[in-house]
């Protein structure tokens, strides 16, 4: 009897607090699952690590309901929610503060469960997981890292694959209105990087058109490459980006796809915005989000801001599945 190769077994471990505080607020967890399971991989573990303030939940019904609603949506998508309760302390001045750190839980779970996993996706930018990545690789696992802002350089280097979450189609909503053209179609807004600049007033962007097992085929001219190339004029660059700084792998742009004038079947990028790295000053007329320059980390200090309830996407739409509005900042 001829044997068949089993599907790749995948484990996904999401540091929710780290992502939410570092550019990932509004991330769609069902899209993250689809990315992790590309190539018909089997999801063996889908773990989401969250912090919960039990004391606050007793007096703040809005907070409690928003958190429980978000956790329920995660479970609907097949995630196991691992809840880390906030512990409260007082400093020498008598100021009360709370901490919740899921790093150890995530690391132990990933290592113990790795025996039955071929590929691990860590959704975090926290550099504390560098040794975890090495240990998983030594156990024979391929380790991929997805994050947004304030990502540890050591973590990026150690991973077998690092991809910014901004580049994954539909993982975060773009500035396009709902009901508009789908990602990759003319009139849609997508995100990509400048991989070539001629120094003559124009350059080229590359973006991921579809999620595919062939992510390594970064040349759009290759057969079955999931990437596409887009032409742009310097006049379309945001005002705080200098042409002489391009090409750059560290800058991620959001842009609208339109037909290139005078080029048959050509695609041109217009209305470009810099989405990463986030700047303290305004980018393309939009203010930088609070906390954009803070360091990554899963330990959180709980503040008192009231959260907003989660907003799941309607069927066929690309709106976000969001946790309650961030009410914590990295310690």
C-alpha positions as CSV (number, residue, x, y, z in Angstrom):
1,X,0.0,0.0,0.0
2,X,1.4,3.4,-0.9
3,X,1.6,5.8,2.0
4,X,0.7,9.5,1.8
5,X,2.5,12.3,3.5
6,X,0.5,13.6,6.4
7,X,-0.5,17.3,6.6
8,X,1.9,19.6,8.3
9,X,0.9,20.0,12.0
10,X,0.8,23.5,13.2
11,X,0.7,25.2,16.6
12,X,-0.2,28.9,17.0
13,X,0.6,30.8,20.2
14,X,-0.6,34.4,20.4
15,X,0.6,36.9,22.9
16,X,-2.5,39.0,22.8
17,X,-1.4,41.8,25.1
18,X,1.9,42.3,23.2
19,X,0.2,42.5,19.8
20,X,-2.6,44.7,21.0
21,X,-0.2,47.2,22.5
22,X,2.2,47.1,19.5
23,X,0.2,47.8,16.3
24,X,-2.0,44.7,16.3
25,X,-5.2,46.2,17.7
26,X,-8.0,45.1,15.4
27,X,-6.2,42.0,14.1
28,X,-8.5,39.3,12.7
29,X,-7.7,36.1,14.4
30,X,-9.5,33.9,11.8
31,X,-7.1,35.4,9.2
32,X,-4.1,34.6,11.4
33,X,-5.4,31.0,11.6
34,X,-5.7,30.8,7.8
35,X,-2.2,32.1,7.4
36,X,-0.7,29.6,9.9
37,X,-2.6,26.7,8.2
38,X,-1.6,27.6,4.6
39,X,-0.9,24.6,2.5
40,X,-3.7,22.5,4.1
41,X,-1.8,22.3,7.4
42,X,-3.6,20.9,10.4
43,X,-4.0,23.2,13.4
44,X,-3.1,21.0,16.4
45,X,-2.9,23.9,18.9
46,X,-4.4,27.4,18.7
47,X,-3.6,29.2,22.0
48,X,-4.4,32.8,22.8
49,X,-2.9,34.2,26.0
50,X,-4.9,37.1,27.6
51,X,-4.8,39.1,30.8
52,X,-7.9,39.7,32.9
53,X,-8.5,42.0,35.8
54,X,-10.9,40.1,38.0
55,X,-11.1,42.9,40.6
56,X,-12.1,45.4,37.9
57,X,-14.7,43.1,36.4
58,X,-16.6,43.0,39.7
59,X,-17.4,46.7,39.5
60,X,-17.0,47.5,35.7
61,X,-19.7,45.7,33.7
62,X,-18.5,47.3,30.4
63,X,-15.0,45.9,30.9
64,X,-16.3,42.5,32.0
65,X,-18.7,42.1,29.1
66,X,-16.2,43.3,26.5
67,X,-13.5,40.9,27.7
68,X,-15.9,38.0,27.8
69,X,-17.3,38.8,24.4
70,X,-13.8,38.9,22.9
71,X,-12.9,35.6,24.5
72,X,-16.0,34.0,23.1
73,X,-15.2,35.2,19.6
74,X,-11.7,33.7,20.0
75,X,-13.2,30.4,21.0
76,X,-15.6,30.5,18.0
77,X,-12.5,30.6,15.8
78,X,-11.1,27.5,17.5
79,X,-8.6,29.2,19.9
80,X,-8.1,28.0,23.4
81,X,-8.1,31.1,25.7
82,X,-5.5,31.0,28.4
83,X,-6.4,33.6,30.9
84,X,-3.8,35.2,33.2
85,X,-5.3,37.2,36.0
86,X,-3.9,40.6,37.0
87,X,-2.1,40.6,40.3
88,X,-2.1,43.9,42.2
89,X,0.8,45.4,44.1
90,X,1.8,48.7,45.7
91,X,5.1,50.5,45.3
92,X,7.1,52.3,48.0
93,X,5.0,55.5,47.5
94,X,1.8,53.5,48.0
95,X,0.8,53.7,44.4
96,X,-1.2,50.6,43.4
97,X,-0.4,48.8,40.1
98,X,-1.2,45.5,38.6
99,X,0.8,43.1,36.5
100,X,-0.1,40.1,34.3
101,X,2.6,38.2,32.5
102,X,1.8,35.3,30.2
103,X,5.4,34.7,28.9
104,X,6.1,31.7,31.0
105,X,2.8,30.0,30.3
106,X,3.2,30.5,26.5
107,X,6.8,29.2,26.6
108,X,6.1,26.1,28.6
109,X,3.0,25.2,26.5
110,X,4.9,25.6,23.2
111,X,7.8,23.5,24.4
112,X,5.6,20.7,25.9
113,X,3.3,20.6,22.9
114,X,6.0,20.7,20.3
115,X,6.4,16.9,20.3
116,X,3.2,16.7,18.1
117,X,3.9,19.9,16.0
118,X,5.9,20.4,12.8
119,X,5.5,24.2,12.5
120,X,5.0,26.8,15.3
121,X,3.7,30.3,14.7
122,X,4.5,32.7,17.5
123,X,2.4,35.9,17.3
124,X,4.5,38.3,19.4
125,X,7.4,40.8,19.1
126,X,8.8,40.1,22.6
127,X,12.5,39.3,22.6
128,X,12.1,37.2,25.7
129,X,11.0,34.4,23.4
130,X,14.4,34.1,21.5
131,X,15.5,31.1,23.6
132,X,12.1,29.5,23.2
133,X,12.5,29.8,19.4
134,X,15.9,28.1,19.6
135,X,14.6,25.3,21.8
136,X,11.7,24.6,19.5
137,X,14.1,24.5,16.5
138,X,16.3,22.1,18.3
139,X,13.2,19.9,18.8
140,X,12.8,19.8,15.0
141,X,10.1,22.5,14.7
142,X,10.0,25.2,12.1
143,X,9.3,28.5,13.9
144,X,7.6,31.5,12.3
145,X,7.0,34.8,14.0
146,X,4.3,37.4,13.2
147,X,4.2,40.8,14.8
148,X,3.6,44.5,14.0
149,X,5.5,47.2,15.9
150,X,8.5,47.2,18.4
151,X,9.6,43.8,17.3
152,X,12.8,42.4,18.8
153,X,15.6,42.3,16.2
154,X,17.0,39.2,17.8
155,X,13.6,37.5,17.6
156,X,13.3,38.4,13.9
157,X,16.8,37.0,13.2
158,X,16.2,33.8,15.1
159,X,12.9,32.8,13.4
160,X,12.8,30.6,10.4
161,X,10.3,33.1,8.9
162,X,9.5,36.5,10.2
163,X,6.7,38.4,8.5
164,X,5.2,41.7,9.5
165,X,1.5,41.3,10.2
166,X,0.9,44.4,8.2
167,X,1.8,42.5,5.0
168,X,-0.6,39.6,5.4
169,X,-3.8,40.3,3.4
170,X,-6.8,41.1,5.5
171,X,-5.1,40.5,8.8
172,X,-5.5,44.2,9.7
173,X,-8.2,46.4,8.0
174,X,-6.8,49.0,5.6
175,X,-8.0,52.5,5.1
176,X,-10.3,51.4,2.3
177,X,-14.1,51.7,2.9
178,X,-16.0,48.5,3.5
179,X,-17.6,47.0,0.4
180,X,-14.8,48.3,-1.8
181,X,-12.6,46.3,-4.2
182,X,-10.9,43.2,-2.7
183,X,-7.3,43.2,-1.7
184,X,-5.2,43.1,-4.9
185,X,-7.8,44.4,-7.3
186,X,-7.7,47.9,-8.9
187,X,-9.0,50.4,-6.5
188,X,-8.1,48.4,-3.4
189,X,-5.6,49.4,-0.7
190,X,-2.8,47.0,0.1
191,X,0.5,47.1,2.0
192,X,4.0,46.3,0.8
193,X,7.6,47.3,0.8
194,X,9.9,49.2,-1.6
195,X,12.4,46.6,-2.9
196,X,13.8,48.8,-5.7
197,X,14.3,52.5,-6.3
198,X,16.0,53.7,-9.4
199,X,17.1,57.1,-8.1
200,X,15.4,58.6,-11.2
201,X,12.1,59.6,-9.6
202,X,10.4,56.3,-9.3
203,X,10.6,52.9,-7.7
204,X,8.8,49.6,-7.2
205,X,6.8,48.1,-4.4
206,X,6.2,44.4,-3.6
207,X,3.1,43.2,-1.8
208,X,1.7,39.8,-0.9
209,X,-1.3,39.3,-3.2
210,X,-2.5,35.9,-1.8
211,X,-1.5,33.7,1.1
212,X,0.4,30.7,-0.3
213,X,2.8,28.0,0.8
214,X,5.2,29.5,-1.7
215,X,6.1,32.6,0.4
216,X,9.8,32.2,-0.5
217,X,9.1,33.0,-4.1
218,X,9.5,36.7,-3.6
219,X,10.2,37.5,-7.3
220,X,6.8,38.2,-8.9
221,X,8.1,36.8,-12.2
222,X,8.5,33.4,-10.7
223,X,5.8,30.8,-11.5
224,X,3.3,30.5,-8.7
225,X,4.8,33.5,-6.8
226,X,2.1,34.9,-4.4
227,X,3.6,38.4,-4.8
228,X,3.0,41.3,-7.2
229,X,5.1,44.3,-8.2
230,X,3.8,47.9,-8.3
231,X,5.3,51.0,-9.9
232,X,5.3,54.3,-8.0
233,X,6.4,57.9,-8.6
234,X,8.3,59.8,-5.9
235,X,5.4,62.3,-5.9
236,X,3.3,59.6,-4.2
237,X,5.6,59.2,-1.3
238,X,4.5,60.5,2.2
239,X,6.1,63.8,3.0
240,X,8.3,62.3,5.8
241,X,9.9,59.7,3.6
242,X,12.9,60.7,1.5
243,X,13.6,58.9,-1.8
244,X,17.2,58.5,-0.8
245,X,16.1,56.3,2.1
246,X,14.7,53.7,-0.4
247,X,14.7,50.8,-1.0
248,X,14.1,49.7,2.6
249,X,12.8,46.5,4.2
250,X,11.9,48.4,7.4
251,X,9.3,50.7,5.9
252,X,5.9,49.3,5.2
253,X,3.5,51.4,3.0
254,X,-0.2,51.3,2.4
255,X,-1.3,52.3,-1.0
256,X,-4.0,52.2,-3.6
257,X,-3.7,50.1,-6.7
258,X,-4.5,51.9,-10.0
259,X,-3.7,51.3,-13.7
260,X,-0.4,52.8,-14.7
261,X,-0.6,55.3,-17.5
262,X,1.1,54.4,-20.7
263,X,1.9,50.8,-19.5
264,X,-0.2,48.0,-20.8
265,X,-1.4,45.8,-17.9
266,X,0.8,48.0,-15.6
267,X,-0.1,48.7,-12.0
268,X,0.7,51.9,-10.2
269,X,0.6,52.9,-6.5
270,X,-1.0,56.1,-5.5
271,X,-2.0,57.8,-2.2
272,X,0.9,56.1,-0.3
273,X,1.0,56.2,3.5
274,X,3.7,54.9,5.8
275,X,2.2,52.5,8.3
276,X,5.3,51.1,9.9
277,X,7.4,52.1,11.6
278,X,4.9,54.4,13.3
279,X,6.2,57.9,13.9
280,X,5.7,60.1,16.9
281,X,4.7,62.9,14.4
282,X,1.7,62.6,12.1
283,X,2.0,60.4,9.0
284,X,0.1,61.3,5.9
285,X,-2.1,63.7,7.9
286,X,-3.0,61.1,10.6
287,X,-1.8,61.4,14.2
288,X,0.5,58.7,15.5
289,X,-1.2,56.4,18.0
290,X,-0.4,56.8,21.6
291,X,2.2,54.4,22.9
292,X,3.7,53.8,19.4
293,X,7.2,54.1,20.7
294,X,6.9,51.8,23.7
295,X,8.9,48.7,24.1
296,X,7.4,45.3,23.4
297,X,6.5,43.0,26.3
298,X,3.8,40.8,27.7
299,X,3.9,42.1,31.2
300,X,1.2,44.8,31.5
301,X,0.3,47.5,34.0
302,X,-3.5,47.9,34.1
303,X,-4.8,51.4,33.9
304,X,-8.4,52.6,34.4
305,X,-9.5,53.5,30.9
306,X,-12.9,52.0,30.0
307,X,-12.6,49.6,27.0
308,X,-14.9,49.3,24.0
309,X,-16.7,46.1,23.1
310,X,-15.2,43.9,20.4
311,X,-16.4,44.4,16.8
312,X,-16.5,41.2,14.7
313,X,-16.5,41.4,11.0
314,X,-19.8,40.7,9.2
315,X,-19.8,37.9,6.7
316,X,-18.1,38.8,3.5
317,X,-16.6,42.0,5.0
318,X,-13.0,42.7,6.1
319,X,-13.7,44.6,9.3
320,X,-11.6,43.7,12.4
321,X,-12.1,41.3,15.1
322,X,-10.8,43.4,18.0
323,X,-10.2,42.9,21.7
324,X,-11.5,45.6,24.0
325,X,-9.7,48.9,23.5
326,X,-6.2,48.7,25.0
327,X,-6.3,49.6,28.7
328,X,-2.8,48.6,29.6
329,X,0.7,49.5,28.7
330,X,4.0,47.5,28.7
331,X,5.8,47.5,32.0
